[in-house]
Amino acid sequence: MIYELRIYHCVPGRLPALLKRFDTITLKLWEKHGIRQAGFWTVAIGGSNQDLYYMLQWESLADRDKKWNAFQSDAEWIAKRAETEKDGAIVASLENMILQPTGFSSVK
């Protein structure tokens, strides 16, 4: 099992739009493509309160490539993402890392 940590740095003031997009659009499409989330977080104390952190759970890098590419090329996702950005970009930049649990991690 591997995990992907993704950090979205939002355009100032646009975090609510990103949260709404995940809640009402993205998660349903992920379910369609078999993408499993391990959790979502915003910053309560420290760092920027314009960031969204989330983790995805994958069986392997091949599993990630297959499912993520299918999601990214999904016509419904492309159209709905464009609609949510009609008033301007939501995400200024993003980071992603593929994480591998250590032998002593409570998450395997």
Rosetta silent file (secondary structure, phi, psi, omega in degrees, C-alpha in Angstrom):
SEQUENCE: MIYELRIYHCVPGRLPALLKRFDTITLKLWEKHGIRQAGFWTVAIGGSNQDLYYMLQWESLADRDKKWNAFQSDAEWIAKRAETEKDGAIVASLENMILQPTGFSSVK
SCORE:     score description
SCORE:     0.000 S_00000001
   1 L     0.000  135.571  174.133    0.000    0.000    0.000 S_00000001
   2 E  -125.751  159.383 -179.723    1.242    3.483   -0.827 S_00000001
   3 E  -125.849  146.553  177.249   -0.171    6.885    0.019 S_00000001
   4 E  -117.457  123.031  174.815   -0.140   10.111   -1.910 S_00000001
   5 E   -97.905  125.116  178.878   -0.075   13.401   -0.036 S_00000001
   6 E  -121.364  132.649  179.569   -1.423   16.298   -2.069 S_00000001
   7 E  -122.695  118.459  178.986   -1.280   19.909   -0.891 S_00000001
   8 E  -102.410  120.975  175.517   -3.331   22.514   -2.716 S_00000001
   9 E   -98.000  109.692 -173.181   -2.292   26.126   -2.151 S_00000001
  10 E   -81.724  153.490  167.111   -5.376   28.142   -3.036 S_00000001
  11 L   -59.767  136.887 -178.086   -5.652   31.550   -4.594 S_00000001
  12 L   -48.917  130.196  178.835   -6.444   33.838   -1.607 S_00000001
  13 L    84.940   -3.340 -174.429  -10.130   33.591   -0.719 S_00000001
  14 L  -102.611    1.243  178.510  -10.797   30.573   -2.944 S_00000001
  15 H   -57.703  -42.586  177.506  -10.455   27.726   -0.403 S_00000001
  16 H   -56.962  -36.805  177.921  -14.266   27.570    0.111 S_00000001
  17 H   -66.297  -38.581  178.217  -14.698   27.019   -3.645 S_00000001
  18 H   -66.850  -44.690  178.817  -12.158   24.188   -3.587 S_00000001
  19 H   -60.689  -41.775  178.608  -13.810   22.531   -0.600 S_00000001
  20 H   -63.257  -41.889 -179.587  -17.211   22.770   -2.301 S_00000001
  21 H   -62.089  -43.458  177.232  -15.806   21.241   -5.509 S_00000001
  22 H   -62.305  -46.541 -174.745  -14.408   18.249   -3.606 S_00000001
  23 H   -65.759  -38.913 -172.002  -17.606   17.806   -1.608 S_00000001
  24 H  -104.096  -16.587 -175.419  -20.078   18.079   -4.491 S_00000001
  25 H  -126.857  -61.342 -168.545  -18.136   16.946   -7.583 S_00000001
  26 H   -59.714  -47.867 -175.332  -14.690   15.398   -7.137 S_00000001
  27 H   -61.798  -35.717  177.781  -15.459   12.727   -4.553 S_00000001
  28 H   -65.975  -39.017  178.781  -18.304   11.286   -6.647 S_00000001
  29 H   -71.646  -35.960  175.229  -16.021   11.054   -9.662 S_00000001
  30 H   -61.029  -42.114  178.807  -13.278    9.460   -7.590 S_00000001
  31 H   -59.317  -42.547  178.236  -15.763    6.823   -6.479 S_00000001
  32 H   -57.504  -36.486 -176.272  -16.595    6.171  -10.134 S_00000001
  33 H   -97.622    3.445  177.203  -12.885    5.588  -10.857 S_00000001
  34 L    76.927   22.697  179.480  -12.122    3.592   -7.698 S_00000001
  35 L   -87.480  128.143 -176.968   -9.953    6.299   -6.105 S_00000001
  36 E  -109.335  126.561  176.075   -9.853    6.008   -2.306 S_00000001
  37 E   -90.271  147.521  177.526   -9.195    8.951   -0.047 S_00000001
  38 E  -106.951   -5.422  176.761   -7.478    8.510    3.312 S_00000001
  39 E   150.439  157.246  177.900   -8.452   11.928    4.674 S_00000001
  40 E  -129.791  143.564  179.711   -8.700   15.680    4.108 S_00000001
  41 E  -143.696  145.264  166.632   -7.388   18.485    6.314 S_00000001
  42 E  -115.258  166.450 -176.464   -7.309   22.267    6.436 S_00000001
  43 L   -88.742  119.625  176.353   -4.973   24.261    8.662 S_00000001
  44 L   -91.499  -39.734 -179.975   -6.477   25.326   11.997 S_00000001
  45 L  -139.635  127.321  177.640   -3.236   26.582   13.578 S_00000001
  46 L    95.369  157.856  177.330    0.032   27.331   11.770 S_00000001
  47 L    56.887 -152.998 -177.901    1.007   27.729    8.169 S_00000001
  48 L   -94.925  136.301  175.068   -1.484   29.045    5.635 S_00000001
  49 L   -88.595   16.156  176.243   -5.226   28.847    6.145 S_00000001
  50 L  -110.863   18.956 -177.067   -5.572   28.831    2.356 S_00000001
  51 E  -114.048  147.367  172.072   -4.244   25.273    1.974 S_00000001
  52 E  -121.323  128.132  176.512   -5.965   21.913    1.651 S_00000001
  53 E  -110.489  135.846  172.566   -4.083   18.742    2.527 S_00000001
  54 E  -150.843  158.877  179.898   -5.366   15.323    1.556 S_00000001
  55 E  -124.270  142.025  174.932   -4.143   11.783    1.173 S_00000001
  56 E  -115.339  149.298 -177.733   -5.055    9.116   -1.337 S_00000001
  57 E  -112.495  128.532 -177.839   -4.539    5.397   -0.839 S_00000001
  58 E  -128.567  149.926  174.367   -3.225    3.234   -3.681 S_00000001
  59 L   -72.777  -34.355 -177.022   -2.427   -0.452   -4.061 S_00000001
  60 L  -165.942  173.047  175.367    0.645    0.374   -6.170 S_00000001
  61 H   -65.195  -35.003  177.810    2.092    3.008   -8.501 S_00000001
  62 H   -65.119  -40.576  176.596    0.500    1.154  -11.421 S_00000001
  63 H   -60.600  -44.529  178.954   -2.883    1.339   -9.655 S_00000001
  64 H   -61.155  -49.814 -177.870   -2.381    5.078   -9.154 S_00000001
  65 H   -57.766  -46.207 -178.095   -1.390    5.694  -12.766 S_00000001
  66 H   -62.581  -52.467 -175.197   -4.360    3.795  -14.151 S_00000001
  67 H   -72.119  -41.677 -178.447   -7.017    5.336  -11.925 S_00000001
  68 H   -66.933  -41.073  178.469   -5.616    8.887  -11.784 S_00000001
  69 H   -64.956  -38.954  177.364   -5.182    9.075  -15.565 S_00000001
  70 H   -63.998  -42.441  178.092   -8.746    7.824  -16.104 S_00000001
  71 H   -63.606  -48.334 -177.368  -10.060   10.458  -13.682 S_00000001
  72 H   -61.801  -29.118 -179.067   -8.007   13.280  -15.222 S_00000001
  73 L   -97.203    2.720  179.476   -9.277   12.465  -18.724 S_00000001
  74 L   -66.012  122.871 -177.122  -12.923   11.987  -17.659 S_00000001
  75 H   -59.668  -36.505  178.647  -15.044   14.376  -19.770 S_00000001
  76 H   -64.364  -43.209  177.965  -17.403   15.040  -16.859 S_00000001
  77 H   -61.637  -46.594 -178.339  -14.471   16.067  -14.617 S_00000001
  78 H   -59.213  -44.839 -178.770  -13.014   18.338  -17.294 S_00000001
  79 H   -68.152  -45.988 -177.424  -16.358   20.092  -17.836 S_00000001
  80 H   -70.239  -34.928  176.460  -17.250   20.450  -14.157 S_00000001
  81 H   -63.034  -45.630  179.025  -13.771   21.632  -13.213 S_00000001
  82 H   -59.767  -41.265  179.400  -13.969   24.329  -15.891 S_00000001
  83 H   -61.447  -41.157 -179.096  -17.394   25.388  -14.597 S_00000001
  84 H   -70.911  -15.945 -179.513  -16.052   25.786  -11.040 S_00000001
  85 L  -106.409   15.747 -179.055  -13.245   27.990  -12.372 S_00000001
  86 L   -63.442  -26.153  178.285  -15.419   30.312  -14.462 S_00000001
  87 L   -94.256    8.371  179.158  -14.772   33.090  -11.905 S_00000001
  88 L   124.760  166.986 -179.004  -11.021   32.442  -11.928 S_00000001
  89 L   -60.542  148.057  176.187   -8.484   29.888  -10.830 S_00000001
  90 L  -100.332  -43.937 -175.451   -8.993   28.169   -7.482 S_00000001
  91 E  -103.198  125.440  177.458   -5.577   26.571   -6.980 S_00000001
  92 E   -80.934  -40.187  178.374   -2.435   28.698   -7.199 S_00000001
  93 E  -161.744  163.042  177.098   -0.069   25.726   -6.907 S_00000001
  94 E  -142.483  156.124  175.940    0.038   22.173   -5.667 S_00000001
  95 E  -125.589  146.533  170.434    2.512   19.706   -4.276 S_00000001
  96 E  -144.815  145.281 -178.416    2.244   15.960   -4.260 S_00000001
  97 E  -137.177  138.907  172.741    4.366   13.244   -2.739 S_00000001
  98 E   -93.407  121.397 -176.677    4.129    9.467   -2.874 S_00000001
  99 E  -109.352  146.549  179.349    4.635    8.167    0.659 S_00000001
 100 L  -123.832  125.055 -179.220    5.566    4.684    1.757 S_00000001
 101 L   -62.040  144.602  173.091    4.809    3.535    5.331 S_00000001
 102 L   -77.073  168.526  179.543    7.742    2.599    7.533 S_00000001
 103 L   -63.059  -25.046 -177.523    7.883   -0.817    9.153 S_00000001
 104 L  -104.082   10.027  179.652    6.699    0.660   12.481 S_00000001
 105 L   -71.684  142.069  175.223    3.894    2.816   11.058 S_00000001
 106 L   -72.639  -18.966  176.336    0.387    2.243   12.428 S_00000001
 107 L  -102.661  123.643 -178.742   -0.802    2.739    8.824 S_00000001
 108 L  -112.265    0.000    0.000    0.356   -0.003    6.467 S_00000001
